[in-house]
Each structure stands twice: as structure tokens, then as C-alpha cells.
Amino acid sequence: MRDYLILKLHGPMQAWGEHTFEGLRPSANFPTRSGLLGLLGACLGIVRNDRIRLQRLADSVGMAVRVDTRTMFRQDGVCRALKVVKITDYHTVKDAREDYCGLKSHETIQTWREYLYDAEFSVALYNQPNPTLDLDELEAAVKRPFFTPYLGRRSCPITRPLFHSRLTAPDALAALKAVAPSGGTVYSEEKAEQVRMKRVRDVPLIQQPRQFAGRNLYVHGGEDVPE
């Protein structure tokens, strides 16, 4: 059995950035490891250039994410599921890197940023072997965040407390099954047999800012794709 800290990510908009450079800022369909570590780091009060504490956090935490089904009642009393929608917002940005591919800055560029609408996620966090940061510290931090938490970008505020529960279960899938709503695709770092595997590139290299490594995710259920 293992101890799990359950978080809920609710908000009108979310954005979980994938590997990119300046011009197009896509969002993954579910929270990335880099995004969740950033969220936890904000709650703990870790500043961006504190690489020692960031590395300790990254080495201490494993995670699984479930895409939750969001429902609403129509005026006729019928309950229906809300489909997650992905939109692209247009921006102009000053002091960006030139031509999206160099380190030299210039005055203004155009950018396109993706957001998820009507998305809700449940996250199960657990400690890796020999952690330097335990779940008790993480629980205290998400209950009383040091910095304001947001869902991927500062324009994406949370609409409910992050903390949901703390429970014990044989694995992350069982832990998330104990949390309503039931069902939904689960993307877990815990190795499992007879499930699909998905390779993603969202592991931040703490000592090399803006660089990412890959990881394997074990997918339970059908994949949820925004419209």
C-alpha cells in the first residue's frame, strides 16, 4: 500500500504548455509533469532560480493524472457531460527572442497560445523512494500556498482549493477510483501491465532551463481529446 495526496484542478481555463519556442504556445490535453512541478513549487514558495529545492521536489514526487468528466444540468433537468474545448488566443509580445529561434531580442512578435476550456483533473501524488520532501510538507503547502497557484498560466486561476484528500491505496489507479467522479482516462507514471504506453517530453531538466527530457506514461482508459 502507498500514501497518496489527491489534488483537484478546476478553473474556467487551463494551459499546460508543451515543448515550444515563443511563437506557438500549445497546451497538452492534460497537466504536464513540468506544469505540476511548477504548481507545487509555487505552493512551497520555491523561486525559479533555486535549483537545489526544485531538484529535490522533482526527485521526491511521482504523479498520476485523471481527466474528469464535467457535467451540468440543462433547464429541462437532463444532465449532460461538458466536452473540453481547446481554443487559440492571439497575442503580441514585447522583448521576445528574434524570429522565434534565436537568443537575440527584438521589439515585438506575434504569438498564438492554446487554452483548455471546461477541463477538470484529479491528480494523485506519491513519494518516490528516499524522498527529501514528503507528502506531509506538500499537503501543508497546497492547503496554504506561499505564492498564488494557477493552472499553467497566470491568466488561469483556480476556482476551488487544490487539496481534496489524503488516502492509502495499492496504486495510483485505485487511489483515483476512490475519488469522484468515477471514470476518465488516467495517465500514470506507475508502471502497469496490459495498458497502453504514451511517450511525452515534459520532464524539466532543472540544471538546464527550458530543456526537457521524456518519460513514459501508462494510459488507463480511452484518451480524451478536446474539440
Secondary structure, 3 states (H helix, E strand, C coil): CEEEEEEEEECCEECCECCCCCCEECECCCCCHHHHHHHHHHHHCCCCCCHHHHHHHHHHEEEEEEECCEEEECCCCCEEEECCEEEEEEEEEEEEEHHHCCCCEEEEEEEEEEEEECCEEEEEEEECCCCCCCHHHHHHHHHCCCCCCECCCCCCECCCCCEEEEEEECCHHHHHHCCCCCCCCEEECCCCCCCEEEEEEEEECCCCCCCEEEEEEEEECCCCCCC
